[in-house]
Amino acid sequence: MGWWQVDADTLAGSRFVVSPLTEAVATLRALEDGRAAHPGERAWLDTHLPAYRARQADDPITALLVRSAFGRTWNADFITPTPTGQTLTEQTFDDELTRIRETPPAAVRADLLVSLGGPLPALLADRHDLPERAASVLEWVWAETVLPYWPRRRRLIEADVLARTAQLSRGGWASALGDMRRGMRWLGGSRLQIRPGTDLSQVIPGVRLMFVPVTPEQSWVSWDADRYAVVYPCAGALADEGARPPVPGPLRTLLGPGRARVLALLGSPKSTTQLVALTDQGLGSVGRHLRVLLDAGLIARRRSGRSVLYFRTEAGEVLVRAPGPGTRGA
């Protein structure tokens, strides 16, 4: 069983971090896998996967490098550098990418030996351009498949951080970390299980522990000197239509599509920030919808730490679940 044993100071100083490079790496892996975790990701893959595959087909050395870097059991360390940012402030993508571009070629080859669990393919042996090739493909992924969606993705990441923080204030670390990534849970005794079935156990007192949400359904752990990171998929990734609760037609007609969407999403408590991320509506619009729904008694609110969470009242539940035309008496 793989676990990290952390002390109280490490937990107290842990931070959620936004990393554009980590988002790009997770997106690269999603493109490489080519499998959709939900309908929203399927639509995104349908849009961008053909161009990615064409690019890799035109550059077989880079294609082999990417496949080798995402090994069967471990990512090559050079392709998943541990972020250096703090809290929700972030380095720019270009600043972060410099770390990959400046990796010594010998270090890249050594990392690939670990990720492959065996010898390097002949096409990659003794090459000195591997860091630049890795940086180049990540630049393409960022510019073509992430940057056009980055404002929305960042809102989703911030909404996830807000929800995790509220969860932490209510239920402690066991609650906040329990569903963060598959196989990870709080074991007690200052131990955080990070990956079952592996021998990655470490005692890591006094380190900087970071939690880094990404929107693709990807996760990994990394460490570098005194920095440790858990990369995990944020909740409501891409806020796709398939994952959103359906809005009954009569409710949409009665309240309007924007207000009906907000009410439908409040089956579980959510903050204004989360609603903005999940609806793609502006902060002012969401605020107006919440005020009308509050005044109508369809939702209520409560404070959780520094956040205000909104949720449906019994009247709101009745309205959302009311049978549509033609279902009466069914």
Number of C-alpha atoms within 10 A of each C-alpha: 11 17 22 20 17 19 16 11 12 17 17 10 12 18 19 25 24 26 26 24 24 22 26 26 22 23 22 23 20 19 21 17 11 15 13 17 13 17 15 16 22 15 12 15 18 12 12 14 17 11 13 19 15 10 15 16 12 10 12 12 14 22 19 14 21 22 16 22 26 21 16 11 11 16 21 24 22 23 25 20 20 23 25 17 17 16 14 15 11 16 17 11 18 12 12 20 22 13 14 24 19 12 15 14 18 15 14 23 24 15 20 28 18 19 21 20 14 9 12 18 13 8 12 17 12 12 13 14 14 23 24 17 19 21 19 16 20 22 18 15 20 22 12 14 22 18 15 11 12 14 12 18 23 19 18 28 28 21 24 24 24 19 22 20 19 21 18 16 15 13 10 12 18 15 16 19 18 16 13 20 19 15 13 18 22 18 15 11 9 15 18 22 21 23 20 14 9 11 10 13 16 13 12 16 16 15 18 21 23 28 21 28 27 28 23 25 21 20 18 18 20 17 18 12 8 11 16 20 23 20 26 22 22 25 20 17 21 23 21 17 12 11 13 14 13 13 17 18 13 16 20 16 10 10 15 13 14 15 19 22 22 24 26 23 21 21 17 10 17 20 21 19 21 23 25 21 24 24 17 15 14 12 14 11 13 19 15 12 19 22 13 14 21 18 10 12 14 20 23 19 16 12 11 15 13 10 16 15 21 24 23 24 18 13 12 22 17 12 17 22 12 14 14 12 8 7 8 8 5 5
